[in-house]
């Protein structure tokens, strides 16, 4: 592609060099630069790409896109100065892959909790409706039946457009994508053509990155602010910030609710381990999912399907047969009728939701034993709250490691213990080794008890001191059930 064509839509401040040259590669990673490639120097959260311009030039970059002042220009290199390199990178990525999002019906899902379940179930729903679909999620990316491992909730702009281009080439008609707050803020989804957007909820999370809750809300809202008039925007009316998301959007506005009048109105009739019995827009349906939080997810999914032109009865019939996403209220029943639940709950609100759902189903029949930790190199302010909530809703609590990453696991556990009063500490055990913590939970459990293992869900690894090793909560729980013959 010719450079001047690649710069279509990019707001240019200055050009130094030839724009008629051929571009064979674009990247924001200096380690990936190939001879003749374009290097975009992005201001990252942890480092500034401008310090790697020299390395990119040594690797053969012939185009440099930058925003900081440069004084020394090499003769055989073209320098493009822009105001915001992350926006320019996203625009160039869209153009480099010939705007794949315009060839698809792209639906983005954002919010603190529920993104994965909503996006994944929409993918399966529309697959069952007969469409070839794409999925971009925390658990995995998928093109029809082809599964592609996922490394980020939302890939960077270049890999995202490359993935969308593959989906367009595979004749996908619909793509359902999680849109994280990091991806929105870092402009990874900038320039994409969204057919629709869904807001699930917003609660305490990622304050290590966004610094304030107000900033976190503002970033989520910007996704809806930038939707085109042709798109639809669906929000959770029962979330106190739900309607705020739609204040400035040009898209067609829709709401869903369990508590008040809405375009997509639901009512829970029954909620137990057999699933949810619900009224949705006066249709009574039984679903395989359980818990109030999943009732909201189902309303969002139903609303999106209707906005995408599908028939109500057919949508509800197919939804009633679908299971949730891997690692979301994933449960095992032991031989002695101990129930083990594995869930990705890694925020205070998600943990509260899953424990409230367990309480409603348990009806005081058995103990609730919660195994929970907090990730390292992440928002530290939620650690005491996670421990407090686990204690408020559990009979016994075992604090353990999640993914400590580069942090000291014992310091993370100490941070969590700050949320416990003297009474709470008496029913809390601290075991840094996660496998041992799950083993002790099984040892403490009796028939009719429920063990919740929270925080990792679908993840199949544990990261300690930067090193990843295989670890799967569900596998370990099964192993302990078998080992102890319970």
N, C-alpha and C positions, 0 to 999 in steps of 0.2 A: 504494500500500500504506500502511496506517495505521502510524504509528511504533511503537505498542505491540506490534503484530504483528511488525514488523521486528526488534524487540528480543528476540524469543523465543529462549531459551537463552543470551542474553548475561548475564554476571554483572555486575549493576549495583551501583555504589557510592553514587551519588546522582543525583537527577533535579531539574532546575530548569526548569520550564516545562511546556507542554502536550504530552502523548504521544498525543493523539487526532488530531493533524494528519496530513495526507496527505504521504507522501514520494514525490517523483517522480524522485529521483536519489540515488545514494550515490557518493562518490569520496574518495580519499585525496590527490588532486592539486588543489591550490587553483586552478590554472590552468583546470581543467575544470568548476569549480562553476557551476551554473545557478541562477537564482532559485528558491527553494523547496527546494533540494537539501540533502543531509546531507554534511557534511565530517568525515572521520575523521582526526584528527591522530596520525599514526604516527611513532614514533621510528625513523628510517631509519638505515642504515649510515653515510651521509654527512651527513645533516641531520635536524633534528627538526621534524616537521609542526606542532608547537605554535606555532612562530614565524610560521606562515602563516595562523593563525586569523583575524587581522585582515583579510587579503587575501580570505579566503573570505567573510567577512561583507560586505565591500564588493561582492563579486560576487553577493550575494543569498542566501547560505546561511541556512537557517532552523533547522538542527539542527547542533550541534557535539558530536562525541564525542571525549572527551579523557581524559588520565590525570594530567597535571600540574595543580597547583592553579590555579584561576581566581578572581579577586576581583570583576571587573567584568562583570556579566551584563546583556545587552541585553534589554529587556522582551519583544520580539516574537520572541525566539530561544529554542529549547529546548536545554538543555545536559545531556548525559548523561556522567557520569563513570564510567569503568571502570578496572580494574586494568591490563589490557593491551589497547591499542587495536588492535594487529595481529590478535589473536585475535578481538576484537569485530568487526573489519572482515570477517574471513573468515566468521564466523557470520552476519553481516548479508548478506554477498554470497550465501551459500547460500540464505538465506531469501528474499532479493529475487528470485532466479531460481527459486524454488519447488523447491529441493533436487534439481537435475538428476542428480546422481551416483547418487541412489537409483533412477533409472529406467534405469540402464545397468549393465553389468558392467565396472567400472573396474579396470584393472590398472596398478599403478605400478612403474616400474623405477628402481632407484637403484644407485649404485656410482661409482667413479672412471671406469672405462673400460667400454665395451660397451653403455651405455644406449641410444644411438641405434640401433645395429644390432639389439638385442633388440626394442625397441619397434616399429621400422619393419618388421622381418620378421614379427613377430606380427600387425601390421596387414595385411600382404600375405597371410600365411597364412590368417587368418580371413576375409579378403575372398574368397580362392580357395575357402574352405569354404562360401561362399554367404551370409555375413553382411554386413550394412551396418555398417561400422566407422568409428571416429574415431581419429585419431592426433594426439598433442601431443608434438612433438620439437624438438630443436635445429635440424634442417634445415628442417622445415615442419610446419604443422598441416594436417590433412586431414579433411574430412567426406565420407565416401564417395569420390566422384571429384573433389570440389571441393577445390582446394589453396588454403590461406591462408598467406601468408608468416609466418615465425616471427621474433620479435624477442628472445625470451628462451627458455632451455631450458624453464622453467616460467613461464607468465604470472602476474601478480599475482592475488590472490583474486577480484577483481571480474571481470576479463577472462577468467579461467579458468572461473568459473561461467557467464559469458555464453556462452563457447565450448561448454561442456558442455550448456547449454540448447539451443543450436542443433543439437548432435548428437542430443539427445533428440528434438527436433522433427523431425529428419530420419530418425527411427526407427532410429538406430544401436543395435545390441544390445551391442556391445563397444567399449571405448575403451582404447587403450594409450598410456601417458603416461610420459615421462621425469620423474623427481622429483629435481631437483638438491639439493645440500646447502643452498644459499642459500634455495631455496623451502621446504624443511623448517624451517630455522631461523627464517625470517621468517613462518612460519605461513601461507604462500600456499595450502597444501593442507589446512589445518586445517578440520575439519568435513565433509570429503568422505567418502563411503561407498565404501571400497575392497573389491572382491571378492577381490583378490589383490595380492601384492607380490613383487618379485624383487630379490635382491642379487647383483651381478656380482662385484665385488672392491673393495678399497680400498687406495689407494697415495697417495703424496705429491702433494697438490694443494690449491689454495685456502687455503694457510696465510697468505696476505695477509688473508684474511677471518676464518678460524677461529682463527688465531694458533698453536694447537698441534694436533698430529696426534691427540691424545687427544680434544680437543674435536670435531674433524672426525668421528671414529668415533662419538662420543656422539650427534651430530646425526643421522647415518645410522641409528643404532640406534633413535632415538626414533620413526622412521617405523614400524618393526615393533612397537615397544612399544604403539603406539596403534591397531593393527589390531583389528577386532572378532573374536569367536570364530568367526563365520561365514566369515571370509576364509581364504585359504591364504597361506603365506609360504614362498618357495623361496630357498635360499641356496647359494652356492658353498662346498662343504665343503673344497675344496683351498686356499682363501684362509685365512690364519691368523686372520682376524677373522670368518670366515664364520659359524661356529656362535654366536659372541658376539651376532650380530644377532638370533638367535632366543631368546636366554636368557629374556626377559621377555614375549614375545609371547603373546597369547591365541589367535592364529590357528593353524590346522592346519599343522604343520611338515613341510617336505620338503627334501631335499638333492640336489645333483648333483655329480658328480666324475669326473675322469679317472684318479685315483690310488688310490681306495679304494672300499669298498662304499658305495652311496648309493641313494636311491630312483630316481634317473635316472643310470645308470652308462654312461660312454662309454669307448671305446678307439680310438685313432688307428691305423689299419692302413697308410694311405698319406697323404702330405702333400706335394703338389707343385702346379705351376701348372695342372694339370688339376682341382685341387680336393682335397677331403678324402674319403678312404674310411674310414668309421667303423663300429664296432659300438656301437649304442645299445640298451641293455636286450636284448642278444642279437640285434638286427636289424641286418644289414649293409646300409649305405646309402652311396651316393656323393653328396656335396654339391658345389655350385659354388664355395663359399667355401674359403679356404685359411688355414693357420696355426693353431697351437695355441689362440691366443686366440679364434678363431672356433669352434673345437671346443667351448669353454666356452659361448660365446654360443648355439650350436645346442642344447646340453643344456638351457640355461635356457629357451629357446623351446619345446622339446619338452615339458619339465616343465610349463610354464604351460598348454600346450594340453591335456595330460592332466588337469591339475587343473580345467580349464574343461569337462571332460566329453567331449572329442573322442576318436575312435578312433585307436589307436596307428599302425596300418599306413597309414591315410589321411593322417595328419599327416606321417609320414616321407616318403611319396610326394610330397606337395606341397612339403615343405621341400627335397627334393632338386632341385627345379626353380627355386628362388628364388635371386636374387642378393642381395648385401648392400646396405647403405645407401650413398647417394652420398657420395663422398669418403672411403670406408673401403676401403683396399687397392684403389683404383681404378687400373687399369693400362693402359698403351698400349705397343704393340710397334712400333718404328720399322722402316723398310724394311731397315736393316742389322742388325736383330735386337738393338737396344739396348732394354732393358725400362725403362720409366719408371713408377714407382709414386707415386701421390698419396694421402696419408693424413692424417687429422686429428690424428695423434699429437702432443699438445701437453703431455704429462706425461712424466716420466722412465720410468715403467712402460710407458706406451703406446708410447713410442719404442723401448724395449728389446724389447717384444713384437714389434713390426713388423720390427725388424732381425733378431731371432732367427728369425722366420718366413722372411725373405729369405735368411738364411744356410743354413737347412735346404733350401730350394728351390734355391739357387744351387750348393751342393755344391763351392764353391771354383773354379767354372769361369770366373768373370769378376770384375772389380772391383765393389765396392759404393761408390757415390758418394752421400753424403748431404748434402742441402741442408736446413738447419734454422735456425730462429730462436726467439725467445721473445716473447710479447706484453708490451706496456707496461701500466702501471697494474695489474699482477697480481703474483702471488707471485714475489718476486725470489730466494728461496732455492733454487728449482729450476733457475735459469739455469746455474750451473756444472755441475750434475749432467747437464743435457741435453747440454751440449757434451762432457762426459767420456764419456757413453754413446755418443754419435754417433761419437766417435773410437775407442772400444773395439771397435765392431762394423763399422767402415767402413774402406775402403782410403784414401779421400780424404773430407774434410769441407769444406763451404762454409758458414760461419756468415753469416746474412743477417737482414734484417728480417722480422718476422711482421706483427703489427699494433702498431706502436709506440705508438699512441694519443697521449697527451700527453707521453710521455717522449722523450728524445733517443735516436734509434736507435743512435748510436755508444756511448752509455753502456750500453745493454742488451747490445750485443756485447762490450763490455769486461767486463761482469759474467759473461757466458758464458765468456770466455777465462780467467777465474779458475779454472775447472775443468780446465785443460789444463797438463800438465807440458811440459818442453822438447821431449821426443820427439814428443808429440802436436801441439804447435804447428807442427812441421815439415811435417806432412801436412794442415794446416788453412789454408784461405784465408778471409779475411773480406771480404765484399762487401755493403755496406749495401743497395744497390739489388737488390730481390728478382728482378726480371726479368733483370738482368745476371747474377745468381748462377745462375739456371736456365740461361741461355745458356752460361756457362762450364762448368757441369756437363755439358752436351751436348757441348761442344767437347772435354772431357777423356775422354769415354766412347768405347769401342770396341765392336765387335760382341760380344755375350754379356755385356756389363756391365749392371749394374742401377743406375738412378738413383732414389733415394728423395727425394721432396719432401715434407717433413713439416711439420705444424703448422696448415695452413689447411683442407685437405680440401675440403669442400663450399662453403666461403665464396666468394662472388663479389665481394669487395671487399677493399681494404686501407685501414686507417685510420692516417693520419699527421698529427700535430698536430691531432687532433680532426676532420679532414676525411676523408670516405670517397670513394674513387674505385674504379672497376671494376677488379678484378683476380681472375683465375681461374687457379690453378696449372695445371690440366689444359689450358686454352686456350693458355697461354704455352708449356707443354711441347710441345704439338702444333705451335705456331708455330715453335719453335726446331728441332724435327725437320725440318719442311718447309724452313725457311730454310737449314739446313746440309746438306740432302739426305742425311740419315743414316737 
